[in-house]
Amino acid sequence: MMKRGIRLVRTVVGVGVFILISAFCSFAVDFPTKPITIVNPYSPGGSLDLNCRIMAKYLGPILKQAVVVENKTGGGGVVGYTAVAKSPPDGYTLTMLATPMIYNFMAIPGVTYTHESFATIAQLNYEPNLMMIKKGGKLDMPPEKLLAYLKQNPNTVTAGTGGCWASLHMATEYLEMVAGFKFRKVHFTGGGPALTNLLGGHVDMIFSYYSETFQHILSGEIKPVAIAAEKRSVFLPNTPTFKELGMEVVIGTWRGLGAAAGTPDAVVTVLENASREALNKPEVVEEFKKINLELAFKDRRAFAQLIADDVKRFKPVVEQIKQSKD
């Protein structure tokens, strides 16, 4: 009788486990069953939009469903990110997370999301900020000499930014905080106008990205001074890092896929694995090279940790900007 009872318990437990495993596997296999949308919160044609479109192109065949890009712009990304944060957490509405997202919710009153409003899927790439000057301008000197000049001449150098709270503005502020510099900041309505004003000699320096300025670098119109990265860029092997110049300045923009918080773990796993598979394709690597981006895959957990670390790191920078008169 006792043995029969034990066998019955084992049978019931075994059946229960089988049902749970079957249900989990069935759920994982059943996603996706309809088209997926990737929301681009920024302007069409920009770097984030291109990231969205490359991933949509290659995720579709892997997931065996259409993946489309929808532009929801406004408020420096706030409109699009808010829409995704409030969307059903089912994995069918994704977005391309990028560093400016965290500046927005830390700095702009009324923003209802935080980094915890999103389930990270995978980081695709990371692009470090690049400090640039105009060739033949007053700052056209060797990097070591230039950085010494900035230290000795506070409030005499104009630094163009892509607008208050934009990533290029934050890079400028971060350099000030770490290196003890002080610039006269001039805010424009985007990185493009800031670059135009550098080329025109209306500002002395800007922070930007290689992917957005490479044509002017290759033509010799502008000169990269230093890159805010752990190591030199494959695109600019002769440009030193700030670390090489004695300054702990590492800042840039990460880009990666995310969904609404609460998206089932099994669904996130499917999307993470599909992203990894896409980024391992040589043709995808080439597509990103064409837009001058170097892939830097991180899984969902590592990506989430990176974002949380950056929130902690840049909170005092945001507070400093709020207290300043710039």
C-alpha positions as CSV (number, residue, x, y, z in Angstrom):
1,M,0.0,0.0,0.0
2,M,2.8,2.4,0.9
3,K,4.7,1.6,-2.3
4,R,1.6,2.1,-4.4
5,G,1.1,5.5,-2.7
6,I,4.7,6.6,-3.4
7,R,4.3,5.5,-7.1
8,L,1.1,7.5,-7.3
9,V,2.7,10.6,-5.9
10,R,5.6,10.2,-8.3
11,T,3.3,9.8,-11.2
12,V,1.3,12.9,-10.2
13,V,4.4,15.0,-9.7
14,G,5.9,13.7,-13.0
15,V,2.8,14.6,-14.9
16,G,2.7,18.0,-13.3
17,V,6.3,18.7,-14.2
18,F,5.6,17.5,-17.8
19,I,2.6,19.8,-18.1
20,L,4.6,22.8,-16.8
21,I,7.5,22.1,-19.1
22,S,5.2,21.5,-22.1
23,A,3.3,24.7,-21.4
24,F,6.5,26.7,-21.2
25,C,7.9,25.2,-24.4
26,S,4.6,25.6,-26.2
27,F,4.5,29.3,-25.1
28,A,8.1,29.8,-26.3
29,V,7.5,28.2,-29.6
30,D,4.2,30.1,-30.1
31,F,6.0,33.5,-30.1
32,P,5.7,35.3,-32.3
33,T,2.4,34.6,-34.0
34,K,1.9,38.1,-35.5
35,P,4.0,41.0,-36.8
36,I,6.3,42.8,-34.4
37,T,6.8,46.6,-34.4
38,I,10.0,48.4,-33.5
39,V,9.3,51.9,-32.4
40,N,12.0,54.5,-33.4
41,P,11.7,57.5,-31.0
42,Y,14.0,59.7,-33.0
43,S,14.1,61.3,-36.5
44,P,13.8,59.1,-39.6
45,G,17.2,58.6,-41.3
46,G,19.2,59.1,-38.1
47,S,21.5,56.5,-36.6
48,L,18.9,55.0,-34.3
49,D,16.4,54.7,-37.2
50,L,19.1,52.9,-39.2
51,N,19.7,50.5,-36.3
52,C,16.0,49.8,-36.2
53,R,15.7,49.1,-39.9
54,I,18.7,46.8,-40.1
55,M,17.4,44.7,-37.2
56,A,13.9,44.6,-38.6
57,K,15.3,43.4,-41.9
58,Y,17.1,40.4,-40.3
59,L,14.9,39.6,-37.4
60,G,11.9,39.0,-39.6
61,P,13.3,35.9,-41.4
62,I,14.7,34.5,-38.1
63,L,11.4,34.9,-36.2
64,K,9.3,34.0,-39.3
65,Q,7.1,37.1,-38.9
66,A,7.1,40.6,-40.3
67,V,9.1,43.1,-38.3
68,V,8.3,46.7,-39.1
69,V,9.6,50.0,-38.0
70,E,7.3,52.8,-36.8
71,N,8.6,56.3,-36.2
72,K,7.1,58.0,-33.1
73,T,9.1,61.1,-32.7
74,G,8.8,64.1,-30.3
75,G,10.1,65.4,-27.1
76,G,13.7,64.2,-27.7
77,G,12.5,60.6,-27.7
78,V,10.0,61.0,-24.9
79,V,6.9,60.4,-27.1
80,G,8.2,57.1,-28.5
81,Y,9.6,55.7,-25.3
82,T,6.5,56.6,-23.3
83,A,4.3,54.8,-25.9
84,V,6.4,51.6,-25.6
85,A,6.6,51.7,-21.8
86,K,2.8,51.9,-21.8
87,S,2.3,49.2,-24.4
88,P,1.1,45.6,-23.6
89,P,4.1,43.7,-22.3
90,D,3.8,40.9,-24.8
91,G,6.9,41.4,-27.0
92,Y,5.1,42.7,-30.0
93,T,6.1,46.3,-29.5
94,L,9.8,46.9,-29.2
95,T,12.0,50.0,-29.2
96,M,15.7,50.9,-29.7
97,L,16.9,52.0,-26.3
98,A,19.7,54.6,-26.4
99,T,21.7,56.5,-23.8
100,P,19.7,59.8,-24.2
101,M,16.7,58.0,-22.8
102,I,18.1,58.0,-19.3
103,Y,19.0,61.7,-19.5
104,N,15.4,62.5,-20.4
105,F,13.7,60.9,-17.3
106,M,16.4,62.2,-14.9
107,A,16.1,65.8,-16.3
108,I,12.8,66.5,-17.8
109,P,9.8,67.1,-15.5
110,G,6.7,65.0,-16.4
111,V,8.5,62.1,-18.0
112,T,6.7,59.0,-16.7
113,Y,9.1,56.3,-17.5
114,T,12.5,55.2,-16.1
115,H,15.0,52.6,-17.2
116,E,13.0,50.1,-15.1
117,S,10.0,50.7,-17.4
118,F,11.7,48.5,-20.0
119,A,12.8,44.9,-20.4
120,T,16.2,44.8,-22.0
121,I,16.7,42.4,-24.9
122,A,20.2,42.9,-26.2
123,Q,22.7,45.7,-26.8
124,L,23.7,46.0,-30.5
125,N,26.5,48.5,-30.5
126,Y,28.2,51.2,-28.5
127,E,29.5,54.4,-30.0
128,P,31.9,56.5,-28.0
129,N,31.8,60.3,-28.1
130,L,34.5,62.1,-30.0
131,M,35.9,65.5,-29.2
132,M,36.5,67.5,-32.5
133,I,37.9,70.8,-33.6
134,K,38.1,72.7,-36.9
135,K,41.3,72.3,-38.8
136,G,43.1,75.6,-38.8
137,G,41.0,77.0,-35.9
138,K,42.3,78.5,-32.7
139,L,42.3,75.1,-31.0
140,D,44.2,73.3,-33.8
141,M,47.2,72.0,-31.7
142,P,48.4,68.7,-30.4
143,P,46.0,67.0,-28.0
144,E,48.2,67.3,-25.0
145,K,48.8,71.0,-25.6
146,L,45.1,71.6,-26.3
147,L,43.9,69.9,-23.1
148,A,46.5,72.0,-21.1
149,Y,45.1,75.1,-22.9
150,L,41.5,74.3,-21.9
151,K,42.6,73.8,-18.3
152,Q,44.4,77.2,-18.2
153,N,41.7,79.2,-20.1
154,P,38.3,78.6,-18.5
155,N,35.2,80.2,-20.1
156,T,37.1,81.2,-23.2
157,V,36.3,78.2,-25.5
158,T,32.8,77.8,-27.1
159,A,31.5,74.3,-27.2
160,G,28.6,73.5,-29.5
161,T,26.0,70.9,-28.4
162,G,23.0,69.2,-29.9
163,G,20.7,70.8,-27.4
164,C,20.2,70.8,-23.6
165,W,20.1,67.2,-22.3
166,A,21.2,65.8,-25.7
167,S,24.0,63.2,-25.6
168,L,26.5,65.6,-27.0
169,H,25.7,68.1,-24.3
170,M,26.1,65.5,-21.6
171,A,29.5,64.5,-23.0
172,T,30.6,68.2,-22.7
173,E,29.3,68.5,-19.2
174,Y,31.0,65.2,-18.2
175,L,34.3,66.3,-19.5
176,E,34.0,69.5,-17.5
177,M,33.2,67.6,-14.3
178,V,36.0,65.0,-14.7
179,A,38.8,67.3,-16.2
180,G,37.9,70.6,-14.4
181,F,37.4,72.5,-17.7
182,K,34.8,75.2,-18.1
183,F,33.3,75.9,-21.6
184,R,30.9,78.5,-22.9
185,K,28.2,76.1,-24.2
186,V,26.1,77.0,-27.2
187,H,23.0,74.8,-27.6
188,F,21.7,74.0,-31.1
189,T,18.7,72.0,-32.3
190,G,20.6,68.8,-33.0
191,G,24.0,67.4,-33.7
192,G,23.8,68.4,-37.4
193,P,23.5,72.2,-36.7
194,A,26.3,71.9,-34.1
195,L,28.6,70.4,-36.7
196,T,27.6,73.0,-39.3
197,N,28.6,75.8,-36.8
198,L,31.9,74.1,-36.1
199,L,32.6,74.0,-39.8
200,G,31.6,77.6,-40.1
201,G,33.9,78.7,-37.3
202,H,31.1,79.8,-35.0
203,V,32.0,77.5,-32.2
204,D,35.5,76.2,-31.2
205,M,34.7,72.5,-30.5
206,I,32.0,69.9,-30.4
207,F,31.4,66.4,-29.2
208,S,29.9,64.1,-31.8
209,Y,30.2,60.6,-33.2
210,Y,32.4,59.2,-36.0
211,S,29.4,57.8,-37.8
212,E,27.9,61.3,-38.1
213,T,31.1,63.2,-39.0
214,F,33.4,60.7,-40.9
215,Q,33.0,62.6,-44.2
216,H,34.4,65.8,-42.7
217,I,37.1,63.9,-40.9
218,L,38.3,62.2,-44.0
219,S,38.2,65.4,-46.0
220,G,40.3,67.1,-43.3
221,E,37.8,69.8,-42.5
222,I,37.7,68.8,-38.9
223,K,40.1,67.0,-36.6
224,P,39.4,64.5,-33.9
225,V,41.2,65.4,-30.6
226,A,40.4,62.4,-28.4
227,I,37.9,59.6,-28.1
228,A,35.9,58.9,-24.9
229,A,36.4,55.2,-24.9
230,E,38.4,52.4,-23.2
231,K,40.4,51.8,-26.3
232,R,41.1,53.4,-29.7
233,S,38.5,53.1,-32.4
234,V,39.0,50.8,-35.4
235,F,37.9,53.7,-37.5
236,L,40.3,56.2,-35.9
237,P,43.4,54.2,-34.9
238,N,45.6,57.3,-34.7
239,T,43.2,59.2,-32.4
240,P,44.1,58.8,-28.7
241,T,41.6,58.0,-25.9
242,F,41.1,60.5,-23.1
243,K,42.5,57.8,-20.8
244,E,45.8,57.9,-22.8
245,L,45.9,61.6,-22.1
246,G,45.5,61.1,-18.4
247,M,41.7,61.8,-18.1
248,E,39.1,59.2,-17.0
249,V,36.6,60.3,-19.6
250,V,34.5,57.4,-21.0
251,I,31.1,58.3,-22.4
252,G,29.1,57.4,-25.5
253,T,25.8,56.0,-26.7
254,W,24.7,52.4,-26.3
255,R,21.9,51.2,-28.5
256,G,19.9,48.0,-28.0
257,L,16.5,46.5,-28.2
258,G,14.0,46.7,-25.4
259,A,10.3,46.0,-24.7
260,A,7.8,47.0,-22.0
261,A,8.7,45.9,-18.5
262,G,6.8,42.8,-17.6
263,T,7.3,41.1,-20.9
264,P,7.4,37.3,-20.2
265,D,10.9,35.9,-19.7
266,A,10.3,33.3,-22.4
267,V,9.4,35.9,-24.9
268,V,12.5,38.0,-24.1
269,T,14.6,34.9,-24.5
270,V,13.3,34.3,-28.0
271,L,14.0,37.9,-29.0
272,E,17.4,37.9,-27.3
273,N,18.4,34.7,-29.1
274,A,17.1,36.1,-32.4
275,S,19.1,39.3,-32.0
276,R,22.3,37.3,-31.2
277,E,21.7,35.1,-34.3
278,A,21.2,38.2,-36.5
279,L,24.4,40.0,-35.2
280,N,26.4,36.8,-35.9
281,K,25.6,37.0,-39.6
282,P,28.5,38.4,-41.7
283,E,26.0,40.4,-43.8
284,V,24.7,42.2,-40.7
285,V,28.2,43.0,-39.6
286,E,28.8,44.6,-43.1
287,E,25.5,46.5,-42.9
288,F,26.6,48.1,-39.6
289,K,30.1,48.8,-41.0
290,K,28.4,50.7,-43.9
291,I,27.0,53.2,-41.3
292,N,30.3,53.2,-39.5
293,L,29.2,51.3,-36.4
294,E,31.1,48.6,-34.7
295,L,29.0,45.8,-33.2
296,A,29.2,45.3,-29.4
297,F,26.6,42.6,-28.4
298,K,25.6,42.3,-24.8
299,D,22.9,39.9,-23.5
300,R,19.8,41.3,-21.8
301,R,21.3,41.0,-18.3
302,A,24.6,42.7,-19.1
303,F,22.7,45.4,-21.1
304,A,20.4,46.0,-18.1
305,Q,23.4,46.3,-15.8
306,L,25.1,48.8,-18.1
307,I,22.0,51.0,-18.2
308,A,21.6,50.9,-14.4
309,D,25.3,51.7,-13.9
310,D,25.0,54.7,-16.3
311,V,21.9,56.0,-14.5
312,K,24.0,56.0,-11.3
313,R,27.0,57.5,-13.0
314,F,25.2,60.4,-14.7
315,K,22.8,61.4,-12.0
316,P,25.3,63.9,-10.4
317,V,26.0,65.3,-13.9
318,V,22.3,66.0,-14.5
319,E,22.1,67.6,-11.1
320,Q,25.1,69.8,-11.8
321,I,23.4,70.9,-15.1
322,K,20.2,71.7,-13.3
323,Q,22.1,73.9,-10.8
324,S,24.1,75.7,-13.5
325,K,23.0,78.8,-15.4
326,D,23.8,77.3,-18.8
